[in-house]
C-alpha cells in the first residue's frame, strides 16, 4: 500500500492515541482543514471514559462526570450532538465516612480548606477546630514556586484538616497523596491567593467572595445520559463523518523525522515501504501489527507519513515514542509517576436495600478503611434510575498512590472488601444481583510539587521539533475539560499559535472532585 499524497493547506496530521484528548485534537484539526488519521493501540477509543453495563443497566466504568464550570467538555459534547443528553447530577449532597459515622460533607471550603473553623464543625474534633483558629495568629508561610497541598495546609491549619477532608477530596481526583500533590496545579486559585495573604483562611474567604461576586450559576458538574463514556464515541463518530480516519488496534512503534520525498498514493494512509515519503512530509510514523492480527505477513510494520503529529498518550508511552527524536523530553516523561485504582460496580434489587440520602460518600485514608469512596449511582444520575426503576446501582473505588497490595487481590476479593465497607458505613447487607470490577492500572498521573516545571521542560524540548505537539492528562490536569483544553492547545501549537498554551499555563484547569466515588 502507498501513502496518500493529496494534502490540504494544513496537510496531514497523525494523532497518536484515541482517548478523549486525542479525539478532541482530531476534532479540532478537522475544523482547521487538516487531513487527520488517529491511531489507537487498543481495540477501542475513549481511554479512561468507558461505557458498560451491570445487570443490564448502562453505567460508566471509568470517569462519570465532567466539570461544567469550564467550557471545554460541555461545549464539545454539544458540538457532537449530545446537547439534549447532558444532565447534571440529580443530587449533589455527599457525605464523609469518618470517625465512625457518615457525616454531611461540609460546605464553605475550597478543596477541603475552610474559610472558618465552623465550616468543618461535625467533621473535625474540638482540638482540630481550635487548631484552625490559630491560623490568624501565625506568621506568613511562604509557598514559593510550589509547595505540597498537605504540607502547606497542615502548617497553617493542622493535619486534621488535611487528613479528614483535603486528603479524601484530592484522593478522589488523583488517587494520590495530599502531602506530595502540587498546590500550584491541584488548587491553583488557592495557590494564587496564598501568595497574597498571610492567613490561609483569609485567602479562602477572598476566593469565596470573588466567586459570589462573579455570580456563577448552573451546575458545577455535568453527566451524559447513558454515561460520560458516550462522549468519546460521539466525538469519534463526528470525526469519521467529517472525513477523519480512526484506526484501532494500531500501536505506533516508532516516530522519526524525515525530509525525504517519495511516491504518490493509492488512497491508503500507509506508504508502500519504509523508504519513500510524500513531498514535504515531516514525520515518519511506524505502526506495528494490528492487535489480534493473524493473517499472513501480519507481523510486518507499516508506515505513515505526516506533516504534523500530536502525541496524545500517557507519559510512559509518550516517552518511548519520543526517545529517538526528543530524548530530553522523553527522560522527563519517563519520570512521571502514576497511581492505579479499581472501580467496583454493584447492582442490587431496589426493594432489598435502603441507603442513606445523598449521592455517596468519601473515605479519609486516616480512618483505615479499604475503599476510598462510594457513589450511589442510581441516586446521583437520574437517567440510571429512570432506565432501571427496579435496580439500585452503586460503585466503590479502591486504590491510592503506592497501594500495590490491595490492587493485587482477585476481583472477588475486591468485591468482598467493598461489600464489607459498605455494610460498615451504611448497613447494606443484601446480596448484589451482579458485580463488575474495572481496573485502571497506572490510570492517573501524579502531580507532585514541581510538576508544572517538568511540563514546561517537556514542552520546551518538544517545541524545538516543528510539527510535533503533546497533550493529555499528564500535562494540564486529569479532568475531562483539562484534557480537551490540552488537546486544543496542542493543535494551536502545531499552527504556530501559543495562545492556548499560554492561557493554560496562566490559568490551569483545576480538577475538582465530583461529589463521591469519582
C-alpha positions, -999 to +999 in steps of 0.1 A: +000+000+000+012+035-007+008+068+012-019+091+001-004+123-015-034+145-015-029+173+010-050+202+023-035+236+032-027+224+066-015+189+055-019+155+070-017+152+108-014+119+127-028+118+162-013+090+183-038+080+209-076+077+208-085+088+243-106+119+248-075+142+243-066+126+210-101+126+198-106+162+208-074+171+189-086+153+158-119+171+160-102+205+162-078+196+135-106+189+111-120+224+119-087+237+108-088+219+074-063+192+081-065+156+069-064+135+101-055+100+110-060+088+146-040+057+156-051+039+187-032+008+200-062-008+218-093-021+202-115+008+212-114+046+216-121+066+248-093+058+271-105+063+307-140+071+295-156+037+293-193+029+289-205-005+301-233-023+319-241-042+351-272-064+355-284-049+322-281-013+334-260+012+314-232+026+336-199+043+334-169+020+342-145+050+342-149+087+349-186+095+354-188+133+354-171+164+339-166+199+353-193+222+338-178+255+351-151+252+324-165+253+288-144+227+270-161+194+278-197+206+277-191+226+245-175+196+228-205+174+239-228+199+223-208+201+191-210+164+186-248+161+191-251+153+228-267+186+239-301+170+247-284+143+267-264+165+291-277+160+326-264+175+359-263+152+390-298+146+404-283+153+439-250+168+449-253+160+486-225+138+497-211+126+530-178+118+547-174+084+563-151+094+591-147+090+629-171+061+628-201+077+611-214+091+579-212+129+583-226+156+559-200+169+535-190+204+548-197+235+528-178+267+528-144+253+518-120+253+488-110+217+481-113+209+518-096+241+530-122+261+551-127+298+554-136+295+590-133+268+616-170+265+620-173+252+584-158+219+595-178+215+626-190+180+630-161+166+609-131+176+630-126+172+667-127+202+690-090+202+691-088+202+653-113+232+652-092+251+677-061+245+656-077+261+626-084+293+646-046+297+652-041+304+615-048+341+620-020+343+646+007+325+627+035+343+608+034+341+570+042+307+554+059+312+521+047+290+493+075+299+469+074+284+434+053+255+446+045+235+477+026+204+486-010+209+494-009+188+525+023+203+538+011+239+534-024+234+548-011+213+577+013+241+586-014+267+586-045+248+599-032+215+613-030+179+600-066+170+609-079+193+581-057+176+556-063+140+569-101+143+573-111+164+543-084+176+519-069+141+515-102+123+505-111+151+481-077+152+464-076+114+465-108+112+446-092+132+418-056+120+417-057+088+438-026+104+453-011+117+485-020+152+496+014+156+512+030+152+477+005+168+454+013+203+440-007+232+454+001+252+423-015+227+399-041+209+420-057+240+436-044+269+415-068+295+429-057+287+464-020+289+454-025+324+440-045+336+470-020+321+494+008+341+479-011+373+485-022+366+521-006+358+554-037+339+567-049+309+547-085+312+560-085+348+549-073+337+514-101+312+512-127+338+522-114+361+494-118+332+469-154+327+481-161+364+480-149+367+444-169+336+434-200+351+449-194+384+431-189+366+398-224+352+402-217+318+386-249+298+382-257+264+369-244+230+379-207+226+388-206+191+372-224+175+343-230+140+332-244+125+300-275+102+296-260+068+290-228+078+307-198+101+301-184+072+282-207+082+254-187+114+248-156+098+230-179+076+210-198+107+197-166+126+190-152+096+171-184+094+151-182+131+143-145+128+133-153+100+109-183+117+095-162+147+085-136+126+068-111+118+096-098+083+099-096+065+132-078+032+132-079+010+163-056-019+171-027+001+156+002+005+181+028+030+170+062+016+175+085+044+161+083+081+154+110+097+134+116+130+115+120+128+077+127+152+048+125+125+021+102+128-009+088+097-024+060+080-044+024+090-049-005+072-033-034+049-039-058+062-013-044+042+016-029+061+046+001+037+046+032+040+025+043+012+002+075+008+021+096+024+048+118+043+023+095+067+004+076+097+018+052+121+002+067+155-007+072+178+023+063+152+049+080+159+082+073+128+102+075+090+096+052+070+118+058+033+121+028+012+130+031-024+144+008-053+137-029-047+144-040-062+177-051-097+172-040-098+136-034-134+124-032-130+086-001-140+068+025-112+069+007-095+098+040-093+117+053-066+093+053-030+103+036-004+082+044+033+077+025+066+077+040+099+067+026+132+082+032+169+081+024+170+118+020+147+148+000+151+180+012+126+207-019+121+230-005+092+251+001+085+288+036+097+298+054+063+297+042+055+262+049+091+250+084+087+265+091+056+245+080+072+212+099+104+217+132+089+229+148+089+194+140+125+184+134+143+217+155+124+243+154+151+269+116+153+267+114+115+269+135+115+301+112+140+317+081+120+306+096+087+319+099+103+354+061+110+356+046+086+382+011+071+380-014+057+405-035+026+399-071+021+410-101-002+406-138+006+404-163-020+418-198-016+404-226-034+422-263-038+412-290-046+438-327-051+438-341-017+449-366-035+471-338-052+490-319-022+503-323+011+520-295+036+516-287+069+534-297+100+515-273+117+490-250+107+462-225+087+482-195+093+505-158+098+506-134+080+530-103+096+545-074+072+544-066+080+581-098+061+591-082+028+579-108+015+555-101-001+521-125+017+499-118+054+493-153+064+481-187+051+471-212+066+446-249+058+448-250+059+410-288+054+408-293+084+431-266+106+415-278+102+379-314+104+372-311+086+339-299+054+356-329+054+380-353+061+351-340+033+329-338+008+358-365+015+383-362-019+400-324-017+404-301+003+426-265+007+412-236+016+434-199+017+429-168+019+451-133+029+443-102+012+457-065+021+454-043+051+460-008+060+450+016+033+463-011+009+474+000-022+455-012-049+479-049-042+477-049-039+439-031-072+437-061-090+450-085-110+429-117-094+416-138-114+440-117-101+469-122-065+458-160-071+457-158-087+491-139-059+508-162-033+491-193-051+505-177-052+539-170-015+539-204-006+525-220-027+553-200-009+579-208+025+565-244+022+555-257-011+569-261-025+534-261-063+538-281-075+508-266-098+481-259-080+449-275-092+417-243-086+397-209-071+402-182-058+379-146-049+387-128-024+363-091-020+369-072+012+358-036+002+361-014+033+360-045+052+353-039+086+370-007+107+365+006+122+397+012+160+401+038+163+427+055+196+437+073+210+407+052+192+381+045+225+364+082+229+358+086+194+344+057+200+320+073+233+309+106+215+302+088+188+282+071+213+260+103+233+256+121+202+242+091+192+221+087+227+208+122+225+191+108+200+167+085+216+141+052+197+135+051+180+169+029+186+199+018+166+230-014+166+251-033+146+276-038+141+313-001+142+322+002+179+314-026+203+323-050+184+346-065+150+349-102+160+343-120+158+310-121+196+304-083+198+311-076+170+286-096+187+260-080+221+267-046+204+264-056+190+230-068+223+217-036+240+228-016+213+210-034+219+178-029+256+181+008+250+187+011+230+155-002+260+137+024+283+154-001+298+179+010+296+216-021+315+228-040+284+241-009+270+257+000+303+274-036+306+287-034+271+302-002+280+320-016+312+333-050+297+343-046+259+350-078+238+348-085+228+383-096+191+385-124+191+412-140+161+428-174+153+416-190+145+449-182+109+457-167+079+440-151+097+410 
